[in-house]
């Protein structure tokens, strides 16, 4: 049964000569990557971070009781670049940061003991194609007092290739929403050929004017 599925997938993808290039455009060759595994920023950064966080995201905090461990889950949408930041009020912390996507794939982003986030801000960054949960675990089992944790999350959607989308739409004269594999492959060839000519300077000025609607209101 698995072999039949693989054969069907290979047959479906066979007409697409530019499949790898298409995947690169839509950032889908790599489903997950760590851009910054976790670095400590100095104390002056911590004070600015806390001031801004308490103003803009005052609910981004949780308390870990003395001699306890606590997991805090944060939902992340698909196709996001996420920057996370962490600090606390009182003492050193044992910290684990992980990401669990909704297809159950699990990534450890950061894991260290005795991290001085009471004097610093711990910051990291990653990109994900799949939605899931960012999980912050604080182990406070060796601490006789409770600990207040402050965290910041900044998330932006991964970029869209307006050039490809616009030229693809410009070349697509199909009136039906259904398109065959061969027709789609032909349309991809036309689109990438147009992009290559544009980058090489091989387009006429009249042809270039067609791009006005593609770039209008796009940064």
Secondary structure by P-SEA (a helix, b strand, c coil): caaaaaaaaaaaaccccaaaaaaaaacccccccccccbbbbcaaaaaaaaaaaaaccccccccccccbbbbbbbbbbcccbbbbbbcccccccbbbbbbbcccccccccccccccccccbbbbbcccccbbbbbbbbbbcccccbbbbbbbbbbbbccccaaaaaaaaaaacccccccccaaaaaaaaaaaaaaaaaaaaccccaaaaaaacccccccc
